[in-house]
Amino acid sequence: MNTVKCWFLQVFPCGQESGLPGWCTKYTKVEKWQKKGGTERMTDLLEKYREFGISEAVYRFGEAILESLRERFRQIDDTAEYNQLKVIRSMQRANVSEACLLGTTGYGYNDLGRDTLEAVYADVFRTEDALVRPQITCGTHALALALSSNLRPGDELLSPVGKPYDTLEEVIGIRPSRGSLAEYGVSYRQVDLLPDGSFDYEGIRAAIHDKTRLVTIQRSKGYQTRPTLSVKRIGELISFVKKIKPDVLVMVDNCYGEFVETTEPSEVGADMVVGSLIKNPGGGLAPIGGYIAGKKECVENAACRLTSPGLAKEVGASLGVLPAFYQGLFLAPTVTASALKGAIFAANIYEKLGFAVVPDGTESRHDIIQAVTFGSPEGVTAFCEGIQAAAPVDSFVKPEPWDMPGYDSKVIMAAGAFVSGSSIELSADGPIAPPYAVYFQGGLTFPHAKFGILKSLQNLIDCGVCSIL
Ligand SMILES: *Cc1c(COP(=O)(O)O)cnc(C)c1O
């Protein structure tokens, strides 16, 4: 038995005291006899957070919010458990063996590990085939590959969900660019979502005609404020489009969406799902890579474009990356769950403090991105500095806004990642322009995501951007 000090957080229904709508807190210091156990453990944790400059008030604020999120976190754990079993089942069905972890060099003929991994991906995504390669350099490359290999001159590409991800503008030729689809005679049409975020079915019907060959649907909102699409909504859209034109191909940009739900868009009619291995499915371990899972013919087209007509999937050495690809996929369901919990924790923290957050604290989630609008450049900078200061790598670096290619304002980025640029690792970025929002994602473990968010909050308080009492 020993004496420990502990603080109880009291939550009042009013809201006057704290100035926050419907919410207020008061900290009561009490001294209490405690058995060695719960409270002492918390005191140890608090001491650990203090080493990082996190105050007791910030820590307690976080704890109170976490307490309210228990049920949601339990649901996320259930999804992760389901997806963990799904991945293991696929690995077992494909007979993954120790020999699969060895790589090949040179041409990479008969690369057992590569071919088996592609069978695992096809099984996880319930598709006929898959292309999973370190030679696919990033998500944009995977998407460009899927599009350029499945479209021919004279075809038209349609996006029925508004403007696609920034980097695809140059791939498609929305912004004129060397080597774009437009240069090869592929035209593009776009139907925006309606103001309430719903599909403009009439507009989509009118936009589909005999040249329409491929429909691209982006699951994640990316850096826009539209809602992220659930697999169910994607399925409804695909049914609608295929009813109008049964032979049209549907590709889903699945970036940031993998393993957030128990089903994937390929299970609701998508002919291809495409993504990056330095996001969810790489589980934080894949050092590079992208995937295209889908109909045999679509994947074959992509392989012929990635390597060469005639060579297709037969070449492409896996070098030494296969253990990271396999183990990363194995970890991906729980890593995605950690990132999701971090996003929800951040949403609830900043919502309670009165900042606009998308998605909001209670909305259902279909990707791992969280937007928080701070309304001032200081807010964006302070948040990113906090995330950086919580990183395992490059924590001593102070991020600075810079003129990033492709953006018309300065952008600040926080990332202290083991894999450069990996956004399944805890990371944040924000353009220094109105409305001064940051986009936050990732976290290989929930304790790290939690720490990063508390550190960002502490930094915002220390910089005078907000206060919690
Ligand atoms: C990240 C992302 C991309 C592009 O991936 P990169 O690996 O950054 O090239 C495309 N679409 C969406 C929705 C993304 O989130």
The ligand as a Gaussian input file, in Angstrom:
#p B3LYP/6-31G(d) Opt

LIG

0 1
 C       -2.400000       8.480000     -52.012000
 C       -3.475000       8.452000     -53.010000
 C       -3.202000       8.348000     -54.368000
 C       -1.818000       8.395000     -54.941000
 O       -0.911000       7.584000     -54.317000
 P        0.641000       7.973000     -54.269000
 O        1.240000       6.742000     -53.702000
 O        0.777000       9.164000     -53.387000
 O        1.092000       8.242000     -55.659000
 C       -4.277000       8.275000     -55.231000
 N       -5.536000       8.319000     -54.787000
 C       -5.830000       8.443000     -53.488000
 C       -7.270000       8.509000     -53.048000
 C       -4.819000       8.504000     -52.553000
 O       -5.113000       8.622000     -51.269000

